[in-house]
Amino acid sequence: MEDTQQTLTMEVPPGMRQGELTPRQRRNSLIAVIACISVVGMGLGVSIPLLALMMEREGLSSTLIGANTAMPALATLAFTPFIPAILQRVPIIPFLLGCIVICGLAMPSYYIFPNVWLWFAIRFVNGIGLTGLFVVSEFWVNSLADEKARGRMIGIYGTVLSAGFASGPILLALVGTQGATPFVTISLIILAAGIPLVFFGRGLAPRLTERPSRGLLSFVLVAPAATLAGLVYGATETDVFNLLPVYAVRIGMTEQSAAFVLSIFAAGNILFQIPIGYWADRADRRFVLMVCAGVGMIGALAIPAVSGSIWTFAPTLFVFGGVVVGLYTVGLTLLGERFRGADLASANGAFVIMYSVGALAGPPVSGYAMELWNPHGLVVAIGAICGLYLLVAGWRYFTGPKGPADTGFESETPGKSGS
């Protein structure tokens, strides 16, 4: 089969061969995309609680608030399949700048049009911009990362993104939730994400020149361990941020302590990604996924036993949050090991779609589980989804292909495992 590496070129300066970057140019390219997505993460970290608080202030039902919150995930499902084709016609940096403008203009629109039914449309359009930013930035980092340090590089990407997201609530406390100020501030923050792209990334972004070898969702069948890792983490992360505070209150914690447990989970997200990525560069990545899923299952199921004291609950949640985020980091790393060019862009798109499916399906399923067994049904549901994924990862580890070429795809550098 024709090498899929031919589908990827670099917008390099005149005088250099296509696809060839100096170490300094590669570093500047990575700085551009990672700085961009970290600023976007900060804007998201402010906007999500701000909008939720405003809808709560208006006395809207939790069902309506939840439906409105689901709009970005629906936008992801609708828009992602078109991204590889768009990137064949539009260079990456103009594409990302367009997405940034969409997101930046969406924020004041919420304030100008304070109607929840209009917010459904605004949030869907906002979700299109966010989808483009996340799919393409992950593809950019994956396409530039050296195979020997791919996991560590994606770990850095995830760490910076998580740190930006976690800083959002702090910024919200500074700018407040009243009037136009928070909306204008968030808009300016998001628009600032274009600065590193212009100053560091110009001429250094990857460029797609050919079509992927197969349909986007077929990558779920070709690489189930890698892509379904996104689904499991999407469901787990969304469950934790939406329902874990409810769980904490129901087991007797104060509201302040319930909010604090999210900070513990987020701290694990931030601190574990680089070490897990480093490990994934030195081990069979499918085995690392198995360990992450196993710890996720055991950690979730252990929460009822340790939740009686914050001194046991906090470290358990910290380790659980830190290791389970490895599903996202290592899943993306495994896709970068397997695919190149347009195939990598499509595989990243499939990964993001699976994450969105998990984010949409996780809270309703886990919420129903909480009704069946109040409140421990939540952690049982999380443990169950991690356990089911453990079976998939184990099946691929013990019976799957032993190298990227075994599936008909070519890889620039032979990987440690199939996915």
LOGUTI-826776 format. One record per residue (C-alpha): x, y, z. Coordinates in steps of 0.02 Angstrom, whole numbers, plus 50000, padded with zeros to 5 digits. Each point is the difference from the previous one (the first is absolute). Example, Ala and Ser with C-alpha at 12.3 -4.5 7.8 and 13.67 -1.06 7.14 Angstrom:
residues 2
+-------+-------+-------+
|    c1 |    c2 |    c3 |
+-------+-------+-------+
| 50615 | 49775 | 50390 |
| 50069 | 50172 | 49967 |
+-------+-------+-------+
END
This chain:
residues 419
+-------+-------+-------+
|    c1 |    c2 |    c3 |
+-------+-------+-------+
| 50000 | 50000 | 50000 |
| 50061 | 50176 | 49961 |
| 50086 | 50079 | 50149 |
| 49878 | 50117 | 50087 |
| 50146 | 50111 | 50051 |
| 49980 | 50080 | 49827 |
| 49837 | 50078 | 50057 |
| 50090 | 50117 | 50121 |
| 50111 | 50146 | 49954 |
| 50064 | 50148 | 50098 |
| 49981 | 50182 | 49955 |
| 50186 | 50025 | 50017 |
| 50098 | 50156 | 49950 |
| 50074 | 50012 | 49824 |
| 50161 | 49904 | 49974 |
| 49955 | 49852 | 50110 |
| 49930 | 49835 | 49944 |
| 49818 | 49965 | 50036 |
| 49973 | 49912 | 50165 |
| 50172 | 50049 | 50066 |
| 50007 | 50107 | 50157 |
| 50150 | 50053 | 50101 |
| 49992 | 49963 | 50188 |
| 49966 | 50184 | 50033 |
| 49859 | 50005 | 49873 |
| 49924 | 49842 | 50070 |
| 50009 | 50075 | 50176 |
| 49919 | 50164 | 49942 |
| 49864 | 49903 | 49911 |
| 49959 | 49902 | 50157 |
| 50006 | 50157 | 50108 |
| 49875 | 50082 | 49883 |
| 49869 | 49864 | 50007 |
| 50021 | 49956 | 50184 |
| 49993 | 50183 | 50054 |
| 49847 | 50025 | 49891 |
| 49902 | 49856 | 50074 |
| 50050 | 50044 | 50179 |
| 49924 | 50173 | 49980 |
| 49842 | 49922 | 49926 |
| 49995 | 49882 | 50150 |
| 50007 | 50148 | 50118 |
| 49856 | 50083 | 49908 |
| 49899 | 49840 | 50011 |
| 50038 | 49983 | 50184 |
| 49920 | 50170 | 50029 |
| 49854 | 49989 | 49879 |
| 49927 | 49831 | 50050 |
| 49966 | 50043 | 50184 |
| 49950 | 50178 | 49953 |
| 49862 | 49942 | 49882 |
| 49941 | 49867 | 50122 |
| 49988 | 50129 | 50141 |
| 49903 | 50120 | 49889 |
| 49874 | 49867 | 49951 |
| 49982 | 49947 | 50182 |
| 49973 | 50182 | 50048 |
| 49857 | 50009 | 49875 |
| 49917 | 49852 | 50085 |
| 50013 | 49883 | 49850 |
| 49975 | 49814 | 50027 |
| 50150 | 49886 | 50014 |
| 49935 | 49906 | 49847 |
| 50004 | 50158 | 49895 |
| 50171 | 50048 | 50066 |
| 50066 | 49826 | 49959 |
| 49927 | 50005 | 49825 |
| 50081 | 50169 | 49968 |
| 50166 | 49936 | 50065 |
| 49992 | 49855 | 49876 |
| 50002 | 50115 | 49847 |
| 50190 | 50002 | 49978 |
| 50006 | 49810 | 50002 |
| 49863 | 49993 | 49868 |
| 50097 | 50126 | 49896 |
| 50152 | 49887 | 50013 |
| 49902 | 49852 | 49933 |
| 49931 | 50104 | 49856 |
| 50158 | 50095 | 49949 |
| 50147 | 49883 | 50029 |
| 49971 | 49889 | 49845 |
| 50024 | 50153 | 49888 |
| 50165 | 50059 | 50075 |
| 50122 | 49889 | 49899 |
| 49921 | 50059 | 49836 |
| 50005 | 50182 | 50056 |
| 50185 | 49985 | 50044 |
| 50038 | 49945 | 49822 |
| 49939 | 50171 | 49940 |
| 50039 | 50116 | 50146 |
| 50172 | 50012 | 50084 |
| 49999 | 49957 | 50185 |
| 50043 | 50170 | 50073 |
| 49861 | 50096 | 49908 |
| 49882 | 49859 | 50048 |
| 50047 | 50014 | 50184 |
| 49991 | 50189 | 49997 |
| 49825 | 49987 | 49928 |
| 49950 | 49882 | 50140 |
| 50072 | 50120 | 50129 |
| 49900 | 50145 | 49928 |
| 49840 | 49894 | 50007 |
| 50030 | 49959 | 50183 |
| 50052 | 50177 | 50043 |
| 49843 | 50076 | 49922 |
| 49887 | 49871 | 50082 |
| 50038 | 50062 | 50176 |
| 49929 | 50177 | 49985 |
| 49854 | 49925 | 49903 |
| 49944 | 49911 | 50158 |
| 49990 | 50168 | 50088 |
| 49922 | 50095 | 49854 |
| 49865 | 49867 | 49976 |
| 49951 | 49944 | 50178 |
| 49875 | 49870 | 49940 |
| 50032 | 49817 | 50037 |
| 49920 | 49944 | 49836 |
| 50119 | 50110 | 49902 |
| 50140 | 49932 | 50107 |
| 49968 | 49828 | 49926 |
| 50047 | 50066 | 49828 |
| 50144 | 50106 | 50065 |
| 50071 | 49855 | 50099 |
| 49988 | 49884 | 49850 |
| 50097 | 50123 | 49891 |
| 50123 | 50027 | 50142 |
| 50019 | 49810 | 50007 |
| 50047 | 49996 | 49816 |
| 50143 | 50120 | 50034 |
| 50058 | 49901 | 50151 |
| 49992 | 49837 | 49903 |
| 50112 | 50069 | 49865 |
| 50125 | 50063 | 50129 |
| 50013 | 49836 | 50094 |
| 50001 | 49881 | 49851 |
| 50129 | 50098 | 49902 |
| 50112 | 50044 | 50148 |
| 50011 | 49817 | 50051 |
| 50039 | 49952 | 49821 |
| 50134 | 50136 | 49991 |
| 50088 | 49942 | 50159 |
| 49987 | 49816 | 49950 |
| 50069 | 50031 | 49826 |
| 50152 | 50095 | 50066 |
| 50042 | 49891 | 50150 |
| 50153 | 49889 | 49986 |
| 49954 | 49817 | 50023 |
| 50121 | 49977 | 50145 |
| 49921 | 50144 | 50096 |
| 49823 | 49999 | 49931 |
| 49916 | 49952 | 50164 |
| 50096 | 50130 | 50098 |
| 49958 | 50135 | 49873 |
| 49815 | 49961 | 50002 |
| 50012 | 49993 | 50189 |
| 50069 | 50177 | 49999 |
| 49859 | 50053 | 49884 |
| 49869 | 49923 | 50115 |
| 50081 | 50071 | 50156 |
| 50003 | 50178 | 49933 |
| 49820 | 49984 | 49940 |
| 49943 | 49933 | 50169 |
| 50094 | 50137 | 50092 |
| 49919 | 50133 | 49891 |
| 49829 | 49925 | 50031 |
| 50030 | 49988 | 50188 |
| 50051 | 50183 | 50009 |
| 49832 | 50052 | 49929 |
| 49901 | 49998 | 50163 |
| 50136 | 50106 | 50083 |
| 49982 | 50129 | 49862 |
| 49811 | 49994 | 50016 |
| 50016 | 50043 | 50184 |
| 50102 | 50153 | 49950 |
| 49885 | 50067 | 49863 |
| 49835 | 49949 | 50080 |
| 49842 | 49936 | 49920 |
| 49900 | 50161 | 49980 |
| 49986 | 50116 | 49851 |
| 50100 | 50001 | 49838 |
| 50173 | 49994 | 50080 |
| 50020 | 49810 | 50011 |
| 49939 | 49976 | 49821 |
| 50116 | 50132 | 49929 |
| 50145 | 49931 | 50102 |
| 49972 | 49822 | 49939 |
| 49984 | 50060 | 49821 |
| 50166 | 50092 | 50010 |
| 50085 | 49848 | 50078 |
| 49939 | 49886 | 49861 |
| 50049 | 50123 | 49863 |
| 50173 | 50011 | 50080 |
| 50021 | 49815 | 49957 |
| 50036 | 50055 | 49821 |
| 50156 | 50097 | 50050 |
| 50117 | 49850 | 50021 |
| 49937 | 49927 | 49835 |
| 50047 | 50159 | 49906 |
| 50166 | 50033 | 50087 |
| 50066 | 49823 | 50022 |
| 49905 | 49885 | 49883 |
| 49993 | 50096 | 49836 |
| 50071 | 49891 | 49862 |
| 50030 | 49853 | 50119 |
| 49830 | 49914 | 50008 |
| 49966 | 49831 | 49918 |
| 49901 | 50002 | 49838 |
| 49890 | 49862 | 49929 |
| 50011 | 49973 | 49812 |
| 49906 | 49834 | 49976 |
| 49845 | 49913 | 50061 |
| 50001 | 49871 | 50142 |
| 50002 | 49818 | 49947 |
| 49832 | 49961 | 50080 |
| 49847 | 50076 | 50085 |
| 50021 | 50089 | 50165 |
| 49898 | 49883 | 50110 |
| 50083 | 49846 | 49926 |
| 50151 | 50044 | 50107 |
| 49898 | 49946 | 50151 |
| 50002 | 49823 | 49928 |
| 50181 | 50009 | 49941 |
| 50067 | 50068 | 50166 |
| 49869 | 49961 | 50134 |
| 50116 | 50007 | 50151 |
| 50063 | 50174 | 49953 |
| 49836 | 50080 | 49947 |
| 49888 | 49923 | 50134 |
| 50121 | 50067 | 50132 |
| 49930 | 50171 | 49952 |
| 49822 | 49940 | 50030 |
| 50041 | 49931 | 50173 |
| 50091 | 50157 | 50055 |
| 49863 | 50111 | 49928 |
| 49868 | 49907 | 50103 |
| 50108 | 49995 | 50157 |
| 50054 | 50182 | 49996 |
| 49823 | 50063 | 49966 |
| 49928 | 49888 | 50136 |
| 50127 | 50065 | 50126 |
| 49977 | 50185 | 49963 |
| 49811 | 49990 | 49991 |
| 49953 | 49869 | 50130 |
| 50144 | 49976 | 50122 |
| 49956 | 50158 | 50100 |
| 49822 | 49931 | 50015 |
| 50073 | 49834 | 50059 |
| 50109 | 50090 | 50128 |
| 49853 | 50096 | 50073 |
| 49894 | 49843 | 50011 |
| 50134 | 49909 | 50101 |
| 50000 | 50143 | 50125 |
| 50130 | 50126 | 49939 |
| 49969 | 50186 | 50004 |
| 49976 | 50092 | 49835 |
| 50172 | 50079 | 50021 |
| 50081 | 49829 | 50021 |
| 49899 | 49934 | 49853 |
| 50073 | 50136 | 49889 |
| 50173 | 49963 | 50068 |
| 49995 | 49820 | 49940 |
| 49996 | 50062 | 49820 |
| 50162 | 50093 | 50032 |
| 50078 | 49838 | 50062 |
| 49946 | 49908 | 49843 |
| 50064 | 50143 | 49891 |
| 50167 | 50000 | 50092 |
| 50023 | 49817 | 49958 |
| 49959 | 50040 | 49818 |
| 50135 | 50132 | 49995 |
| 50140 | 49909 | 50092 |
| 49988 | 49824 | 49928 |
| 49992 | 50029 | 49812 |
| 50185 | 50030 | 49967 |
| 50060 | 49850 | 50106 |
| 49872 | 49887 | 49915 |
| 50051 | 50065 | 49830 |
| 50183 | 49969 | 50045 |
| 49956 | 49821 | 50049 |
| 49902 | 49976 | 49838 |
| 50157 | 50043 | 49902 |
| 50092 | 49855 | 50083 |
| 49868 | 49865 | 50009 |
| 49868 | 49917 | 49893 |
| 49869 | 50136 | 49992 |
| 49855 | 49877 | 50001 |
| 50066 | 49932 | 50164 |
| 50004 | 50178 | 50070 |
| 49818 | 50021 | 49947 |
| 49957 | 49838 | 50091 |
| 50081 | 50064 | 50160 |
| 49910 | 50168 | 49988 |
| 49832 | 49913 | 49974 |
| 50036 | 49878 | 50142 |
| 50045 | 50138 | 50122 |
| 49846 | 50096 | 49942 |
| 49888 | 49852 | 50037 |
| 50078 | 49959 | 50169 |
| 50011 | 50183 | 50051 |
| 49818 | 50034 | 49960 |
| 49938 | 49845 | 50089 |
| 50109 | 50041 | 50152 |
| 49921 | 50173 | 50025 |
| 49852 | 49939 | 50107 |
| 50123 | 49915 | 50119 |
| 50112 | 50153 | 50019 |
| 49870 | 50139 | 49992 |
| 49971 | 50002 | 50188 |
| 50153 | 50110 | 50027 |
| 50073 | 50138 | 49893 |
| 50174 | 49933 | 50046 |
| 49965 | 49839 | 49905 |
| 49879 | 50070 | 49872 |
| 50117 | 50137 | 49938 |
| 50154 | 49894 | 49959 |
| 49892 | 49866 | 49919 |
| 49915 | 50129 | 49890 |
| 50168 | 50081 | 49961 |
| 50077 | 49838 | 49937 |
| 49839 | 49950 | 49911 |
| 49991 | 50167 | 49909 |
| 50184 | 49997 | 49957 |
| 50006 | 49824 | 49930 |
| 49834 | 49998 | 49909 |
| 50052 | 50155 | 49900 |
| 50135 | 49889 | 49929 |
| 49865 | 49923 | 49890 |
| 49990 | 50164 | 49906 |
| 50188 | 50030 | 49994 |
| 50049 | 49824 | 49948 |
| 49853 | 49979 | 49882 |
| 50058 | 50151 | 49900 |
| 50180 | 49940 | 50009 |
| 49952 | 49831 | 49930 |
| 49910 | 50083 | 49853 |
| 50157 | 50101 | 49962 |
| 50102 | 49840 | 50004 |
| 49884 | 49915 | 49877 |
| 49949 | 50131 | 49873 |
| 50069 | 50144 | 49898 |
| 49936 | 50146 | 49898 |
| 49816 | 50000 | 49952 |
| 49974 | 49834 | 50088 |
| 50065 | 50075 | 50162 |
| 49884 | 50151 | 49981 |
| 49852 | 49883 | 49975 |
| 50052 | 49887 | 50144 |
| 50013 | 50153 | 50114 |
| 49828 | 50049 | 49942 |
| 49931 | 49828 | 50042 |
| 50082 | 50013 | 50172 |
| 49915 | 50168 | 50035 |
| 49833 | 49932 | 49941 |
| 50017 | 49853 | 50120 |
| 50042 | 50121 | 50141 |
| 49841 | 50098 | 49960 |
| 49895 | 49842 | 49994 |
| 50065 | 49957 | 50173 |
| 49967 | 50176 | 50063 |
| 49820 | 49992 | 49936 |
| 49959 | 49824 | 50059 |
| 50096 | 49995 | 50164 |
| 49898 | 50118 | 50111 |
| 49826 | 49931 | 49956 |
| 50058 | 49820 | 50029 |
| 50092 | 50040 | 50160 |
| 49858 | 50111 | 50062 |
| 49879 | 49856 | 49977 |
| 50122 | 49886 | 50091 |
| 49998 | 50124 | 50146 |
| 49811 | 49985 | 50006 |
| 50013 | 49810 | 50008 |
| 50130 | 50004 | 50139 |
| 50009 | 50170 | 50083 |
| 50135 | 50065 | 49995 |
| 50126 | 49862 | 49962 |
| 49923 | 49957 | 49831 |
| 50107 | 50140 | 49928 |
| 50167 | 49921 | 50041 |
| 49936 | 49827 | 49953 |
| 49954 | 50067 | 49828 |
| 50171 | 50080 | 49979 |
| 50085 | 49841 | 50058 |
| 49895 | 49897 | 49879 |
| 50046 | 50103 | 49847 |
| 50184 | 49992 | 50047 |
| 49982 | 49812 | 50024 |
| 49918 | 49975 | 49830 |
| 50139 | 50100 | 49918 |
| 50128 | 49896 | 50094 |
| 49932 | 49849 | 49906 |
| 50021 | 50090 | 49833 |
| 50177 | 50057 | 50040 |
| 50046 | 49827 | 50063 |
| 49929 | 49917 | 49845 |
| 50104 | 50115 | 49888 |
| 50155 | 49977 | 50106 |
| 49995 | 49810 | 49996 |
| 49926 | 49968 | 49827 |
| 50020 | 50161 | 49901 |
| 50126 | 50041 | 49862 |
| 50180 | 50017 | 50053 |
| 50044 | 50148 | 49892 |
| 49921 | 50143 | 49902 |
| 50026 | 49918 | 49832 |
| 49897 | 49848 | 50050 |
| 49840 | 50099 | 49972 |
| 50046 | 50063 | 49828 |
| 50063 | 50168 | 50061 |
| 50179 | 50056 | 49986 |
| 50092 | 50091 | 50138 |
| 50151 | 50112 | 49982 |
| 50079 | 49919 | 50152 |
| 49956 | 49822 | 50051 |
| 49900 | 50005 | 50160 |
| 50004 | 49891 | 50153 |
| 49826 | 49933 | 49973 |
| 49841 | 50004 | 49903 |
| 49844 | 50076 | 50072 |
+-------+-------+-------+
END
